[in-house]
Amino acid sequence: MINILGKRYYFFALSLLIIIPGLILLGSMSATKKLPLAIDFTGGSLLEVRFANATPSDIDLIGLYNNLGVGDVKVQTTSTGSYVIRSSVLEDSTRAKIADELGKEYNSEVTVLRFESVGPTIGREVTSRAAQAVAVAALIVALYMTFAFRGVPHAIRYGICAIIAMFHDVCVVLSLAAIGSILWGWQIDSLFLTALLTVIGFSVQDKVVVFDRIRENTGIYRRLSFETLVNHSIVQTLGRSLNTQLMTVEFMLLALALFGGVTLREFAMVLLVGLFSGTYSSIFIAAPILVVWESREWTRWFHRGENTASA
């Protein structure tokens, strides 16, 4: 029998080691108003252009925008050689004028690859609904799991532990976004939100499988201690979790991240890391927290006796 629960505090420490630096980084960005939010949330315009035979610098492009009365300009160069320019909201006439001025300034044909514009009111609404979506998802998970596990003692604990592990996965994804914004210029946009909600869904699914096996074994192994029973249940579902999550979905997402193009790379990477975190938290976070709660281990953290998890 693999003693997974015997090392639960090591797994907790590993998660904190990953999450805390990323959240501190994200908090510092928020404090300095450098949070990597895309125009989907803040409002503004995005113009992606490609020059036929010119390579202007970021400073030159920002200066040209400023000369036309457009502020809050940020420039990002993609791996395909195009320029993604984010700014305050542009009218269609202003966008056309910018494209003409770019062509004249650099004596080059300018191709507009993409133009998106979102008003500030819509951006605030998207932000509000994103927070509501996560809150509603957490509430539904708690209610469903409390109802589904009503036949076992302390059924509500299963739902709460699933939510804690779900927020663990959300924090991992947010930490990844903070690091990605610095290293690769990632931004939190509507596609990122889609990936985050997908991670939440897959995360809850795997936790239900593990918890359901605990529920089944509760009626079979009545003489086992709760820790031993939970450890046995985790081991029983270990193969299923690894096969369905890692060996199928993760390989597909890895291929998408490597070969899917720059526009899908951030989306694929968020899903790749988020689903891996969901599988990890189902095995090493959610069920161990349930054991800690059931045993009330916080009352003896500094003189904890040895527990074995062998059947």
N, C-alpha and C positions, 0 to 999 in steps of 0.2 A: 504494500500500500504506500503510495506517494504521500508524504506528510506535507501537504500544501499549507494547511492552516498553521502548522507549527512555525512557519516563517512569515506569518502575516504582517508583522511589524516591519520587516524588511521591505515588503511590497508597499506598505503605506509610505515608508520613507522614500522609496524610489519615486512614487507618484509626486510627493511633495517636492522632491529635487527637480522634477521636470516642470511642475506647474508654477511654483512660487517665483522663480526668476522671470518667466514669461509674463505673469500677471504684474510683477513689479515694473517690468519694462512697459507694459500696456498702461499701467497707472501713471508712469512718468510721462508717457506720450499724451495722455488725457490732460495732465496738469499743465503741460506746455502747449496745449491745443494742437498737437501734432498727431492726433489719433488718425490712423490710416483709413478713414472713411471715404468711400467713393461717392460720386455725385448722386447715386441712388438714395443716399441717406442725407447728404448735406445740401443737395441742389447744386446745379451748375451745368456746364457744358463740357463735352469731351469731343475733341477733333483729332482724328488720326490721319496723317498725311504721309505721303512718300514722295521724295524728290528724285527726279530722273538722273540728275548729274550734279548734285550739291549735297554737302554735309554741314549744315549750319550747327552752331553750338547752341546749347540750352539757353545761355545768356542772351544770345542774339534773338532767339525766338521770343523769349520773355520780354525783351526790349521792344520788339515789334508790336506785340500785344499791348504793352503799356502805352506806346505811342498812339494807338487807336482807341485808347480810353478803356481798355479791358484789364481788370486787376485779378489778383489771386490766381496767378498762373503757375502751373507746375508742368514740367516736361519730362517725359520718360522715353528712352530709346529702346525699341524692341529688338529681339534677336534677328528679325527679318529686315532690319534697316529702316523701318518706319518710325515716325515720331507721334507719340500720344500726348496731346496737349490738353490739360484740364484747366478750366478757368471759371469765372463767374458766368452766369447765364448769358448766352449769345442769341441774338435774333438771327433769322435766316439771312437777312441782308448783311449783317455784320460778319457772319461766317463766310459768305461769298466774297466780301471785301477783303477779309483776311487771306483767303486762298489766292486772290488776285495779287495782293501785296507781297505774299511769299514768293510767287512766281517772278514778279518784277525785281524784288530785292536780290534774289539769288540766281536770276537769269536761267531758270530751270522749269521744266514742266512739273506741275504739282498735281498729284492724284489724291483726291479725298477718299480714303478707304472707309471711314466711319464717322458719323456725326450723331451724337446723342445729347439731349438737353432735358434736364429735370428741374422744375421749379422748386424753390425752397419749401413751399407748403407741402408739396408731394413728398419731398425728402423727409420732413418731420413726421408725416403720416406713416411712411414706410418704417422709420425707426420705432415709432410707437407700436405698430402692428407686429414688428419683429419681436419686441419684448413680450407682447401679449401672447404671441404664438408659443413661445417657450414656456410661459407661465401656465397657459391652458394645457399644454402637453404634459407638464409635470403634475397638474391636478388630476387629469384623466388617468395617468399612470397610477397614482396613489389610490384613486377610487376603484379602478379596475382590479388591481392586485389585492386590495383589501377584500373585495367581493369574491375574487377567484380563490383566495386562500382562507376563506371564512371557516373552513373545517379544521384548521390548525390553530394552536394557541398563539395569541398575539399576532393576528393576521395583518394588522396595520403596519407592523414593523417591516414586513416584506416590501410593501409599497414605498415606505420611507427610505429603506436601504437602496431600493432601485433608483429612487430620485437622487439620493446622494451620489451614487455611482454614475448616474446620468450627468449630473453637474460636474463630476470629475472629468467626464469625456468632453463636456463643453469647455471646461477650463483648459484642457490639453489643446483643443482646437484654437482657442483664443490665444494661447501662448505661442502656438505655431504661427498664427497670423501676425503677432507682434514681431517675432523673429524674421518671418518672411518679408514683412514690410521694410525692414532694415537691409536685409541681404539682397532681396530681389525686387523690391518696390511693390509688393502686394498691397492691395486695398480691399477693404471689407465692402462688398457690393451685394447685389441681390443674388448673384450666383453663389457667393459665399454663404449667404443665408440659406439657400436651397440645400447646399452641402451640409450645413450645420443641422438642419431639421432632419435630413436623411440619416445623419450620424445618430441623432437622438432616437429615431425609429428603430434602426438596427440594434442600437445599444439595449433598448428596452426588450426587444425580441429575445436576445440571447440570455438576458437576466431572467426572463420568465421561464425559459427552458431549464436553467439551473435551479431556480426556486421551486419549479414544479416537481423536479426530481427529489428535492428535499421533502416536499409535501408527501410524495408517494412513499418515500422511505421512512417517514415518521410513523406510518402505520405498520411497517414491516419489521424494522429494527428497533423495537420498543426498549430493549435493554441497553442499547448503546447510549453513551453520553451524547449530548447535542453536538459538541465539537466533532466527535468521531463520525457521527451520522452525516454532518454537513461535508466533512472532508471526503467521505465515501461517495456522496452524491456528486461532488465536484469531479472526482476522478472518473465516475461513470459517464459524465457528460463531456469530459475533456476532449475525447476523439471527435465527437460531433461538432463541438465548438471550433476546433482547429480545422476540420475538414470543410465545413460549410462557410466559415468566415474567411479564414486565411488562405486555404488552398484553392478557392474558386474566385471569390470577389476580389481579394487583394491582388492576385496575379493579373486580373483584368484591369484593375485600376493602375497598377504599376506600368502596364503596357500603354495605357492611355496617358499617363503622366510623361512617359518617355517619348512617345511618338504621336500624341494627339494634337500637337501644336501649342503655340504660346497662349492662345485664348482659353484653352481648356486645362492648361497645366496647373494653375492654382486650384481650380475646382477639383481636379483629380488628386492632387496632393492632400488637400483638406480631407477628402473622403478616405484616401489611403491611410492617413495617420488616424483620423477619427474612428474608422471602423476597427482598426487594430487596437486602439484604446478601448473601444467598446467590448471587444473580446477579452482584452486584458482585465478590464474592470469587472466583468462578469465572473471571472475565475478568482481574481486576486484582491478585489476590493469589495464588491457587493456582499458576497457570502461571508467573508471574514468580518465585515462590519456587523452583520447579523449575529455572528457568534460573539463578538465583543459586547454587543447590546444584550444578548440573552444571558451572558455570563456576568454582566455588570463589571467588566474588567477594569473600568476606570477607578473603581474603589480599591484596587490593589495593584496599580500599575508599577509601583516602585518596589513591590515585594511579591511579584507574580510567581505562583507556583508553576511547575512544569506540567504541561498537558500533552498527552500523547494522542495522536489521531490515527491509531491503528485499529482496525476492526478485529 
